[in-house]
Amino acid sequence: MSLAQVAAAARSSAALPLTLSVAAVDVDAPEASGAVGVEDTVVLPVASAAKLLLLAEVARRLDTGELTAGQPVAILPEDVTGGTGLLGRLSRPGWTVEDLAWLTAAVSDNTATNALLRLVGRPATAALAKGLGLERLTLHDRVRDERGPGVPPVFATGTAGDLARLVAHAVRGTMATPAASARLLGWMRANTDHGLVPALIDHDPYAPGFPAPLPGRLLVANKTGTDTGVRADAGVIVGARRVAYAVVAHWDVALGPSTERAAVHAIRDVGRALAAWAQRPAPH
């Protein structure tokens, strides 16, 4: 199994009525030979997968001291929204920066996301993206229950290539600093949604020691995104190799639920190819 076969798995969806964008980075290979992409420069809605960029900025600020982990953050009425998450359903009134980061990473909490985004500001996430060379990964707005005139049509857009490179930065320790990178990976490890890329992978979601490899097993840390006509997953598979990845599917919902099912199956097929590559021993 090779990264070329990852690309082949992605291209097998070409006959489907959807766009499947895939990027993979073999973190342990030389940069010139360790990346593959299929439609990976196409800008698409990426839904909550783009929350990784927000979490990266929060991790950076915690490392510099601009924020502290125990700093209280008020939840304002405009932060509260439906969809994924628990915060809007819990009775506790006070939360800290790190509480909100864990909620955003683990259950994609939209209210926690909005509070953190208000705290750091979208311009800061754009500056971080630019500094990392990810200029097509953009948070356009807060999460909203409804979108209409006068607001951006989607929460975020980006490319599979930019999402995979963001994760690769974290794995390499170059997402701002090694400490900020490790914090981001720790949050990603808490994600509870393993229904896309990891769904058909024999992995241990609870093993301690991540990101250290677990002999004979695979480990995954990721962030998913779901919206109308969108499924996205960005993360890292740790085995004999460390493979950072992003897969984004986009389709016309008028085509019906069968296209959504096809998108999910296509993403899972790519996941199996990624896992096979991660299990291949790295050269010495």
N, C-alpha and C positions, 0 to 999 in steps of 0.2 A: 504494500500500500504506500502511495506517495501523495504529495500535495497535488500532483497532476490528477490523481484519481478523485481527490476532493473536488477539483474543478469539473471533472467528468460527471460526478454526482450532481453538481449544480446545473450543468448544462442539460442533464437528462430531463429537466423540467421545461425545456424550451418549447415543447409542444403544448404546454398548459396555458390557459388564458390568464396568465399572471406574470409579474416581474419578480424574479428571484435574484437578489443581489447577495453575493457571498465574498467574504474576504477572510483569509487565514494567514497567520504569521507564525512560523516556527521560531520561537524565541531563542532556541538553542542552536540555530543554524546561522551561518553568515548572512548578513542582511541581503546580499545580492541574490542568494539562492533560496531564501527561506520564506517567501511570500507568494501567494497566489490569489487571484481575484477573478470573479466573473460578474460583470455588470457592477463592479464595486465602486465605480465613480459616479453612478447614477444617484442624483439627489432624490430622496423619497421621504415621505413621512415615516418617522421611526418611533413614534409614540413614547412610551416610558423608558425605552432603552436609552434615550437621551438624558435621563436622570443621572446617568453615570457622570456626565459632564458637571452637573450641579454638585454631586457628591465629591467629585475631584476637587472642585474649588473649595468646598467646605473642608476637606482633608488638608488642602494646602494652607488654609487660614488657621486651622488648628495647629499645624506644625510651626507656623511663623509666630503664633501668639496673637494674631488679629482676632481670633475667637478662642474661647476656652470650652472644653468639653462640657463642663457643668453650668455654662452660662444659660440662664433662663430665657426662653423665647415665648412671648405672648402669642396666643392663637387669636387672630382677629377674625371678625365675621366674614371678611372677604377671602380669607384663607380656606374656609370650610367648603368642601365640595364632596360630591358623591363618588361613585366608582370604587376603585380599589382602595383598601386601607381600613384601619381600625380607629384612628384618632377621633373621627367625628362621632363615633359610637361609644367612646369611653367617657367616664365621669370625671376623671382627674383633670384639674384645670391647668396645672403647670407642667412644662416639659423643657428639657434642656436641648442644647444644640446636638449633642450626641444621641439623645433619645430620638430626636427627629430624623437624624441620619440613619439610625438602625431601622426605624419604621419605614423610611423611604426605600432602603435597600431590601429589607426582608419581605415586606408585603406591598411594596410600591404605593405607599400611603400618599394619596393625592393632597390631603390637607397638610401633612408634614412637608411635602414637597413645596407647596405654596408658601409656607412659613419660611422655609430655608431660602427659597428663591427671593422672597421679599427681603430677607436679612442680608444676602450677599449682592443681590441685584443682577439682572441679566447682562449688563455691560461687563461685569467681572467674569462671567462664564465665557463671554465672547473673547475677552482678552486672553484667558487661559487657553481656549481652543486655538487662537491664533499663535500663541507662543509655542504650542506643541505641534504646529503645522497642520491643524485640523480645521481649516477655514470653512468647510462646508457643513460642519456640525453646529447647529444653531438652536437655541431655545428661543422661541418667538414670543412666548406668552406664559402666563400661569395656566394651571389646569382649570378648566371650566366645565360645568355640567352641560352647558349649551353654548354653541357658537353661532354668531349672527353678524349682521353688518357692523362695521367699526372695530372688529377684533380680528386677529390673524385666524386663518381658517384651520390651523392645526397647532398643537402645542410645540412640536419640534420637527425639524427635518435634518437629514444628514445622509451620509453614505456608509455603506458597509465597510469601506476602506478606512474611513476616519474612525468609526467605532472600534474596529479591530486594532488600529494603531493606538488608540487611547488605552485599551486594555494591555497591549504590548508594552507601552510605557510603564504602566503600573507593575507588570510582571518583572520588567528589567530594573525597576527602581528609579526610573527617569521621569515619572510623573511629578514634576516639581522637585521632590526630594525622596530618598529611600523611605523615610518614615511616613510621609504622606502617601506614597505608593502602597506601603504595607497596610495602612489604615483603610484605604479604598478597597483593597483586595479582601480584607477582613469583613468589611460590610457586604461585599458581593457574595462572600461565602455564606452569608446568612439568608440569601434569597430562597424563598420557599417554592418558587415556580420553576420546576424542572420539566415542564411539559412540552418543550420544543426541542432544542438541540440535544439536551441530555436524556430525553424520554426513553430512547432505546439503547442507552449506554449503561453497561454494568458499572456503576460508580457508587461510592460511599459518600452520602451527603453529610454525614455527621462525624467522620473520622477526625481526630484531633491532629494538630501539627501542620495543617495547611499553611503555607503552600509547599512544604517539604513533600516530596513524593512518598507514596505509600506502596511498598513493593508488591507487585502483582495486582494492584488495583488502580482505578482511575479516580481522580478527584475533579470536581467542577466548581467554579465560582462564576456567577453570571448575573445578568440583569435582563429581564424580558420587557417587551412592550406589546400592548394590544389596543387596537382602536378599530373603527369601522374600516374594513378593507386592508388592515395592516396587522402583521405579526412580525416581531423582531426579537432577536436574541443576540446578546454580545457577552463574551466571557472568555474563560481560559479552561482548557482541559489539561490536567497535570498527570502525566504518566512517566514513561521513560523519557519523553520529551514534553515540553510545555508549548501548547498550541493556543495562541490567542485567536479569537474568531469573532465574526459578526455575520449574521444571516438576516436579511430583511425581505419579506414577501409583501407585495402590494397588488391588489386586484380590484376590479369593478364589482361592487356588491350587487349590482343588478344581475350578475351572472348566477346568483343564488348560493345556497350553502354548500353545494358540491365543490365550488371553487375554493371556499375556505378550507374544506377538508383536504383538498388536493395540496393547498399551500402548506398546511401542517405536516402532511405526509412528506412533502418535498424537503422541508426543513429538517425533519427527523432523519431522512435518508442522508442528508449532508452531515448530520451529527454522527451517524455511524462511520462515515468516511473519515471525519475528523478524529474520532476516537481510535480508529485503526492506525492513523498516522501517529497519534500521541503514544501508542503502545510500541511503536517501532524503536528499537534501541538507537540512541544518539551515537554518532561516530565519535571515536576517541582520538 
